[in-house]
Every structure is written in C-alpha cells, then in structure tokens.
Amino acid sequence: MKQQGKDIGLCLCKMCRQLNSTELTHCQRCQAELHIRDYSSLQKSWALLITAAILLVPANIYPITILTNQGQVRHDTIFSGILHLVNSDMLPIAMIVFTASILVPWIKIIGLSIYLCAISFDIPISKKKLMVGFHAIEWIGRWSMLDLFVISITVALVNMGQLLDAKPAPAATAFALVILLTQLAAKVLDTRLLWDRLEPQDDTN
Amino acid sequence: MTQIESPKVVKKKLFSPIWLLPIVALALGAWLGIKSIKESGIEIQIHFPSATGIDVGKTLVKYQGLTVGKVKDIGIDEDLKGVNVKVMMDYRAKPFLNKETLFWLVTPKASITGVEGLDALFSGNYIAIQPGKGSDATFFEAERQPPPMLIGSEGVMVELSSDKLGSLDVGSPIFFRQIPVGSVASYRLDGNQRVLISVFIQEQYARLVKKNSHFWNVSGVKIDASLTGIQVNSESLASILAGGVSFSSDDAAPIAQNGDTFTLFDSETTALGGIEVNLTMADGSGVNKGTRIVYRGINIGSVLNKQLSHDGITAVAKFEPQYGSLLTNDGVFWLEGADISLSGIKNPERLLTGSVINFLPGIKAQTAMPTSFILQSKAPDLLQSKKRLLTLTSSENMGIAPSAEVRYKQIPIGKVLSVKLTKDLSAVEYQLELQPEFASLLRSDSYFVPESALTVNASLDGISVKTRDFTTFTQGAISLFQGHGDTPLTANSNLTLFSSVDAATDFYDRQQQTHVTLVSQDGADVSQGSPIYYKKMQIGLVESVNWQSKTEDFAIKLAIDKQFQSLLKKPNVFWRNSAMDISASLAGIDVAVAPLQGALKGSISLGLLDDSDKTSSAAHLKLYESKQLALAQAQAIRLTLPASSKLAAKAAIRYQGHQVGEVSQVKLNADLNTLTATAYLYGEYAEHFSRSDCEYHLVDAQISLAGIKAPATLITGPYIGVLPGKSNQKSTQFVANLTASSYANVVEDALKFTLEDKNLGSMKIGTPIFFRGIKVGQIDGYSLSTQGNSVLMQAHIEPQYKHLVNQSSQFWDASGIKVDVGLFSGAQIEAGSLETLLAGGINVATKDTTQANNRLAAGAILTLQHKAETEWQDWTPSQ
C-alpha cells in the first residue's frame, strides 16, 4: 500500500504548496489554514454543480442574443444560433460554437457529477481514468466562455440602432452562470478526497 | 522522539451554506418557467383575403407601434377564399381581443402625403390592430382598408363638406397657422352632390376647432410675385403636392364637438367671410378676379369675379371682415395702375401685379351697410371742390396731353384734365384745374403758353438752347402768364392758350393797335407782317394787303402799336421803303439801305409833316413811293409826251429851276407816238401845277454860242419844266411839249410883250434887252407870224424895270458892230457890250414917263427897229 502524506505526518498547504507537519494548523510559510482533508469541499462542489445544472435549462431555452437586423428582431437561443450558422453554411464555426456552448458545459456537468459520485458513493472507477477526466474537464471548461466572449464583443461592436443591433438576452446570464458555477465546482473540490477513497480499490490496477 | 498529539476535534457539518445556491437557482428557474408559461401569449386567427406580404414568423402584429403579436402560421381557408393567419398575441393584448377589434395589414405606402408605414419597409409588413369592444374572440376578419382613425378622447373628428374633393387625399394635412394639427382621415360621397371629408385633429390641437371655424383648402402653391420679390406661400411640401386644409379659430367661440360638419371653402378669402360689395364700372379692363382692394397700401379685400351687367360691368369684391367697418356710403373706389412717366414710375410693381382698386373710406358715420359702389376711373381729389377749374381754348392742340402740368414760373400749380375739341369742332378746348392756393394768380388777362421742351434761340449773339424736363417732352406742359390787369377771374372762365409768349404778346398788342388803311396803286412790295417804321423804329405791322377791284388799287391795312398811336394824331405820311435807295446826283450819291427785315419783307415808313395846319385823316391815306414824295405829299399827274423825248424816270419837274415834282415812271404808249409819264408834284406846289392850264415841257440841254442851257441835263437827262396855271380847274392829265413856252422861265409879273421884225437876224432866245446898257429883259422866244411875213419875238422886261417901258418906248437891234465909215467923218464904230457883239442884243429907250394911260399892255406887239434914231438916245424921262 502506498504511503500517503498524512500517514507520515505531512500535510500540503493548498496555497503555497508547502509541506507542513500535520500537527500544524496553519502553514508555516504562508499562514494559511491547513486541512489534511477538506470534506466540506465535496458538498460545495455538489451544490455548485447542481446550481449549474439548473441554470443550464434557462440558458438553453431562452434566447441568448437579440439581434435586430433592419428592424427585424431575432431572438436566438444557443441552439437556434447554431442552426442558423449551419444554415448559413458556416459549419466549422457552428461546430466550434456547438462544442463550446453546448458540448463542453454538458460534458463538464456530467463529468463532474460522475467525479463527485465516484467520491461520494465510492463508485469503483479507475483512479487513473478519473484523474484524466478531471484534468480534461478543468482544462476545457474555460473554453466554454468563448460564446459569452463572442456575445460581449458583438454587443459592444454591433450597435447601429434599428439597422443592426445585437443585445444579450436573459439566457446569456444563465449561460455565464453555468460556466462560472461549473468552473467553481471543479475548483473548490479537494481532489485528495479521491485518493483516500479510491486508493484501496485501486490496488488491483 | 515522542510527540504528544494534541487532541483534534473534527466537527462534522451536515450542510454547507453553499446549498443555498442551487435552491436559489432552482427558485429562479421555476419563476422564469412560470412566468414564461404565463406570458406565452394567446393564439388567434385572422382571416385575410390573401397572404401577400404576410410571412410566418416574421410578420408582427402591432398596436401603436408596439409589437403585440407575431404570425405563427398561415393556412388556406376552407372555402379557398382567403387565408387564415394564426397569430400569437402577446398575453397583454388579451383585453383588446374582442369582437369589434379590427385587424388590417399595413404595407409600406409611398404617396404624396408621405411614406406611410415606413417602418414596414424595414420590418416588413405588419398587421395593425385597433382594439374594439365586445366579448372575447379569437377569430377575426381583417379589414380591407385601414379604418378611419379612432374617434376617441385623443382628438376631435369633424366633417368637412365640399362640392369636390380637390387634391385632398387621406392623410392630407390639416394646418392651423401652418402647423400641422391633423389630417384627412377619410372621405366619402354624400349623395351625389357633396363630398364629406372626415378630418382628424390631434388631441393637443382639438380645442382650436371652434363651432364657427372656417375651413379652407390650402392645396398647391400660392405665388405672390411682386417687385419686392416673389413670395411663395404654401402650407407645407405635402400640401403643395397633396393639398391641405387650413382653418381659422375664434377665441370666443365654443369648441367644436366630434362629428360637427363644416363647409370647406376654396380659399382663405372665401372662407374668412368678409363683406361682399358690388362695384359697377363702365369698362372692366384692369379689374380681374383677384384684383386687390387697397386702402393706404393695405390689402383690405379683393375682387372675386366680374361679369357683364345691364349697366356695364359689375365686379363682386370681398372685403376682409376686419375692414368691414371702413365701408360707408360715401366711400370711394377707384382703379389705380402703374403710372409711367418720365418723372418716374409710380407703383411699378403694378406693371406685374396689375392694377389695384384703391379705396377711400367715407367720413360719414356708418349707416346701413352699402352693397354697391361705382368704381371711379381715377382717384378722387379731396381738394376737388376747392380747385379752380378753367377752360382754355386754342386753335390747335399744341402737344398737350391730359394730366400735363400747369406751371407758373416753372412751379406746378395744376394740371390739364382733358383735351378735346370744342362742340363746333373749330378749336381745341382744355380743361384745367389749378390748386386752390394759386387761383389768385389768375387775372382776366392771364393767358397760357405751352412749354417748349426744347427752345433753340439762334441770333447773332449766339445760340441758346433751353430744355425743360422730360415730362414736358412727353406730356407737354403749359405755363401761366399772370397778366397785368388786377381784375380777378371769374370761375369757369375761358382763357386762351397761345402758341408762344410772342404770340400772346402779339395778340394783346394787336388788341390795342390802331389800324390805318393806306391806298396804293400797287402792292407796294409789302405783305402781311411787313414792318412799319418810324425813324427806323418798328412801330407796327402790315396786317393785310387787299386788292380793291372797285378803285383798282390796293388797300394796305396797317396796325400801329399802342405806344405809337400818338404819332397818328399828328400830320403824317406813309411811304414805302425800297430795299436800297440810291439817289445819285451831282451833289453826290446817297445810298440808303432799309433795315434787313424791311428789305426782305418790304416795309413802310411813317413820317411826320411839319405843317401842323395840315391835318390828315388817318382813314384813307396814300402810300407814297418814296420818302421825298411822301414828305412832299406829292400828287400824281400824268403827262403825255412825244415819243422822241428822252425822258426817264426820276426826272425832275422844275419850275424856275426849282424842283416841284418828279417823274416816277415813263412808259411808251401803245400807239408808239407818245409816252406817258407818271409824275408827282410835291404837295405844296401841286396846287399851282395841277391847274388845267399849266404848261409842261421837256427841258433838254441846249448848247449854243450864248452858252449851255440847262447843263445839268447833260448828265441827269432832260427834265420837265412846268409853268403854273391860273385856271381854277384842276387836272391831272397834261400834254408836255418838247419845247418850253417862251415865258416858261419868266417871272409872272414881268412885262411881257412881242417884238416884230422882218428877220430874226441874230436874235436868239435869251438875247438881252438893254436899257441904257443895263439888261432889263430878254427875248424869250420867237416864231413866225401867222402870215409868215414877219418874225414875232416874245420878250419880257423884268418886273423891277417894268415901269421903264411903255407905249412910247422904242426897241432896236443892237447886235453886231456897227461900223460907220465916212470919208470925212472918219470911222465910227458903234458897238454894245461884248455879249451883244457875240449874241446880239436889243436896246430900248422910252420917251415919256410911264403913265397909267401909256402902259404897255401884256402881249402888245412892238416893232423892232433896225436903226436907232439919235434922238432916242437922248430921251431921258424921269421915271
């Protein structure tokens, strides 16, 4: 059995990555509070993830942009926007937007929920696979902001009154919250918990 | 090393506060969901005749610009007579979706009044909704046309009645003081006579429409072109193209209600009411529809129309209501156009705008509103009653036009009213009016003279050119000359217009001239206007020269100026002036040249006679040929001479060597044997030489040993000698002899007698008669006796020696040298004077003293002795 840090009386400061004795309550370098394991992070992550999942509904149902083109007002949801791009023969962009706006948030939420389930309910999943998945989610999650980024730029630049105008719709807020909350959910989770729970089962690997 | 593990308390938290987050999100989501369900909208169906311009998912339903719905689907009607359009209405529109709610399709419509539904051009057609009452409904029939604007509290809807729509259309603007306050909502026929136009006035302007408002059409452009510029009036661009309606508003009147009906007038003028008056005139030119009525330069009305009436032209004019109070019975209208004259153009803008009708209100208080006026042709003159009217007459029009100025010292004092022929067409009559203040200038002898625009005065002093102003050129002007009298002129007097000041002066001078008629044998080379001089000063003119057939002479009528009339009271004579008078004599040559004017026209001179006792009647005077004749008051005689006589005109008639007359004309008579000489006898001598027994004879030069007789005649030519007569009978016809009678040159009281001899011997005319060697007489002529046996010699003794000769006198020939040669007595030479030696002579001796009884009678014949007795020479009677 592999020896863990807590087993040898060492605790990592999550702030400055200083190894401290488990007996210390505060990091001897940065004076941050030391936790050998942060069990509350699991709850936080769950809460954030569930919130994000709830918000994902309005983000997809409600229009994300209001585009006024020659007096014609067009409400686009994320999906209708992608369809519009597809119809406009802009498939690559449609794919990028689809990936960033629909695929990534869903993957993140699903992935995180699997991750959290694995920790909470001791689901026997290969530790290695989980970690790879976790890193992938963390990395890709930030790209989901692409859509919001595009919207914010468009809103700032395209403002010609009745002729051509783009405005963010309520879904944009929801979508932004989804991205934010998933990111936070990934961030607050103390990944060391995974190791505690999965270590014994992982011996077989 | 041992470490003491400090106790570690782990507090197990059941729930983190973070769980609030999903709850909030959930609540939020739920709220949103509920809300969206709640606001999901109401689906209705609208039946349209066609789906043209309606797009699924695009076409919106709008109410007052607010989107309240969207077309969801279009389906064809079951009976294929239209389409059913499914519309998702906003949930808030639910209260409007009632039975009477109207839907219609709004499409972009570009018309003259404007682009309607411009938003539809960009946003696409949309379906408009007008909420109505009734129960809820979900199926509607779309309107074909937009409904008229809603009658509601937003504004006021009134109806205008007109006989034609004109250029009005739905949407044509309604103006109040050029501010658009509404628009034409709709129009429809009312019967087949009237058009009812529904007009919507916006809420904020609704109070402007009063019960008594007038509406008028302001369609098109009102162009007011005048010299001040061109003013284009229009309510708005839309009203130019699509018409418009304007209206008036009276503050006091009550506000109009919805549905009130008004009449739509053609123009503001007709709309605003005003007072209509009839203007009657004889000639309608210059008065047209729209001709303005002006009072002190302000438009107070205009002519609406003009038409022929039974008594001329009647124009209907409309006064603007606010000026109605100016209309009184004694108001005056007159037509006034542009007045072009060289002094300038008055009201030049009227060249373009046409004449205007001027109005002058009366002074009487307003009585009943008059309806008919007479349009005067010219402005009334307020001073008319005070102006002085005058009538001038002239033989012809001297370029004076009506309205020509009347001037006094070049100051305008009046003007010419009219120029016309007199009733009998014999003269031109001018009507003048003078300003009242100048009336006092008029005198009974005032006269008028036309102003010459250009006066060129060329004389030896130079040329002076005088011009007047331009109005004188065009209209002419007349000047008043006051006259000298102090009798004021009575009204409407008749004065004369003279062609010039000179003519006037002439006229008045002529009135004071004295007329003298002269009688002349010929026309005397004068004509009308020939001057009459007195001492080279013109004193008058020849007025006429008339042939008098009765007396076969000419009557020359002279007019003598007033100041010279006193000359006529004195004894005077007239003679004609020759252009040039050359009198050449041995005494010299005298050249007299008449004044140039007289030389050209012929002239007459007046001379005064010294004899104050001789009074001449001015009535019938004689015109003398020359000054000499005149001053001598010559009398004409006619002499008949033998043709051989070399008499010429101007030959003198002499008595005893003194001129008593002269020949004026010599003419060979038709029988070629005689000459007729017209001659004049000087007045003072005429008495003597016009007696019937006067003797006239031709005197020519005679050269003889005795000398040259009448040597002057060698140069001057022969003259006529005359012997006075004694007869009481007057005659003017005489026969002149070639030789003078013997006693032609003998004084009258000389002793005349005749000597008789056998032979004339050396006797000649002029042979002297000596008494004691002194010449006391001479032989005057000789002739043969009637029997031819002797020679009769007429002789005379000078009066002072008359008493030396009587019947006892003896005459003997003393001519030559008497040489008495005797043998013893010697030679005795007896001779008289040298003259007697040469020319011969006669001696006379008288024996007795002259007594009464032995006087020698005149014409006695005595014998001329050849030889003197010795004793005769001794006679020495004491005398």
Interface residues (C-beta under 8 A of the other chain):
Chain A: E23 S40 Q43 K44 A47 L48 I50 T51 I54 L55 V57 P58 I61 Y62 Q70 G71 Q72 V73 Q162 L163 P170 L177 L181
Chain B: Q3 E5 S6 K13 F15 S16 I18 W19 L20 L21 P22 V24 A25 L26 L28 G29 L32 G33 S36 K58 T67 D119 F122 S123 G124
